[in-house]
Amino acid sequence: MEREMNRRELMAGAGALALAGCSPAAPAGEGAGVAAAAGSADPFGGANLMADVEAYVGFGTHRTGSPGDLATSDWLAGHWRTLGYEIEQTEVEAPNADTTAARLASGGETFDGFAQPPLAFTPEAGVTGKLIRWDPASASAVKGAIAYIHVPRPAGAPSPAAAYREAFQKSAAAGAIGAVAAVSGPSGEVVAINTPVAMALHMPVLQLGEKLKAKLDTLADAGVEVTLTISGPGGARKGKNTIARYGAEGPWVIISTPQSGWFTCGGERGPGIAMSRALAAWAIKQPFPVRWLFIATSGHEWTDHGAHLFHTNQAPEPGETAFWWHLGASFGARQYDETPDGSIAQRDTPNIGRALMATPDILPLCEGAFAGQPVIDKPMPADVAKALGEFRLVLEEGYPSGAGFWGFNAKFHTPIDGADSTTPEIMEPIARAIADVIAAKLATL
C-alpha cells in the first residue's frame, strides 16, 4: 500500500492529541436521549431518530470547538459508553470562527451577516470605501475599495462555493480592502463556505444573503461609501474527534460521520448523527465475528480536518477492515423546491441533492436495500476521482469494501438548517437499508 503510506507520512504529526481518560460530564438532557435509544427495541424507529436530530440541533451552532460542538462530542461519548463501547477522544484544533461583529453599514442602514473564514478582522471602526462590483476583466477597479461579489447560480444547483472562493482571492490580490458577497443559494440566506484549515486571506470578507442583493446593488450603483466591520476573539480552539470501539477480535467495521459545521446543521449533519447512534445500538446485538468502530469527526468545515487526523492517527489499516460506511451530508434531508418568487417550498419527500457511492461488491446489495428511495436507489460505482466529502478519503486510502453518502440541500450551510430540515419518515427507511446492507455484507465473511 505505497500510496497509503506516503499519505500517512505526509500527514503524520498533524496534531491529534489523546485527551485524558474519560470525557467530561455529559450535558444536561443526555440521560433521556441515551435511555430512548439504548432502551428501545427498535433503534431505527423514526421517532427515535428524530429525537436525536432535535437534541443535536438543540446544542446550538456546531463550529469546531464551540460549546455546541463540545456538547455533541460528550453526548455521543456518553451514549456509546452506555452501550458498552470503549471511548477515545482526540483533539482537533482549528481557528475560532466566531465573531462579535460582522456587518456592513451605509448611512442609516446596517446589514448583519456572516464573516467568511479564514477570518481577517478590521480595525474597531471598520474599513470604509466605495462598494465596487468585482469583475475579473477589470480587476484593478477594486483597488482601495470594498469588492462587491455576486456569482449567479442555475436554479436547482448548489451555491457555487469554489467560484466565490476564487473571487475572494483574486479581489484581495487586486488590492481590495475588503469584500462583501451576496452569496447565491436556494434559500436567499448566507451560505458558509468550507475552508482549508491552514488557508490565509488577508482581507475581511462579509457574506450577506442573496435576498439582500437588490439593496447592495443600490449602494453600488449610487457610489456611496460603506463601512465594513468584522471583529471577534480570533485565535484557535479545540474540538474533539470521538471514537467508540466494541469487540475483542475480528476485522473492523467502521461507521463514520462528521459532527461539526458552520451553523445548527439539522438536515446537513443531523441524520448522520442520529443514524450513527442508532447503528451503534443495533451493532452490539449482531452475531458477526467483527469489531465495531464508530467515529464522529469535528473539524469538518475546515475541509475535513478532523477526518484527516483520524485517518492519519487512529483509523485501522485497510487490510484490517472488512467494511466502512460513511454517513455524509444531507442524505436524510427533506426536499425544498425553488419557486419563481425566490422562496423555497417545503416538501415531505427526500432531498434529491444527495448521492450514494459503493464498492462493486455491495452495489447489488445497495440497489436492493434502497429500492424506491430517490437517487440513492441507483448508487454510483466507487470512483476516487468522483467521490466527494470524507468518503473520498476512504477510497484514497484503499479500503476494500464500503459505501458513502454526500450531498447538499436547500438549507445547506445556512443559519436556517434546523431539525425541520428532515422528517422521521425520510430517515427511518434509510437507516434500515444501511443495516440491511451491512448485515448482508458481513454474512459473507
Summary of the structure (lengths in Angstrom):
residues: 445
radius of gyration: 22.3
end to end distance: 22.6
largest distance: 70.7
contacts: 1593
relative contact order: 0.17
helix: 33%
strand: 24%
